[in-house]
């Protein structure tokens, strides 16, 4: 079963089209996934930004706050 030149070229062209379609779909998927991850990280960051202030509250209410704020740049 010998494949002549036109059949071989047609097969190569079809493979090229399939590769192009795959590459395009992969690019679209990557953009959508990046947008989803950005949105997810924004939400996660906004929730985690609140928690450190609660943890640091005990250091702001201590009796050495005046000494520490005068000798450092914490204000």
Buried (B, 14 or more C-beta within 10 A) or exposed (E): EEEEEEEEEEEEEEEEEEEEEEEEEEEEEEEEEEEEEEEEEEEEEEEEEEEEEEEEEEEEEEEEEEEEEEEEEEE
